[in-house]
Amino acid sequence: MKCYSQPNESESQFRQRIALQLREARDEAVTKLREKIEKKLSTLEAKLQRAEAKIQKESEQASGKTMDAIIGAGTAIFSAFFSRKKVSVTNARRLGSALSKAKGAFSERDDIALAEQQKVTIQADIDKLVANFEKEKGVIAENFDINQTELETVQLYPKASGVQVVAFGIAWQPGIIDGDTWRSV
């Protein structure tokens, strides 16, 4: 930042003015960074919400399929014990159907684990983004710290081309020279 002190401005006044300009520049830089990060953060938060909704949906499907598998297995076992024919094609089909429902229920459990892993990954990305924002914010604060700013003293000498005559005049006062002295009349 290139700033120059004003004529008759003390060093403490100059430092105060510079500190104000540095704070304003720092705040502007942090605001730009925040806007940049907020776009990414909102995208990740939307992904996180979708992942949570997917977990909820998969959990509901898994509990429904588990219940279907339990009911199918219970029906197959119940009909096998209480039917006339203990070993029949119908009982075998019911048992096969119950096993396929149980397989579907286990598959849904795997889908839940996958959705939860996606949620953990997205949350880790959010945490990393927030930590990166705090780190960059600290770097910006260091760059705009008044104590880190060096002041350089430069002596300026006037040039003849830089001097302006504001007023010029000739004065006349009548007087008498009496001996070696002059006196006004």
Secondary structure, DSSP 8 states (H G I E B T S, - for coil): ------TT--HHHHHHHHHHHHHHHHHHHHHHHHHHHHHHHHHHHHHHHHHHHHHHHHHHHHHHHHHHHHHHHHHHHHHHHHSS-SS-HHHHHHHHHHHHHHHHHHHHHHHHHHHHHHHHHHHHHHHHHHHHHHHHHHHHHHHT-GGG-----------GGG------------EEEETTEEEE-
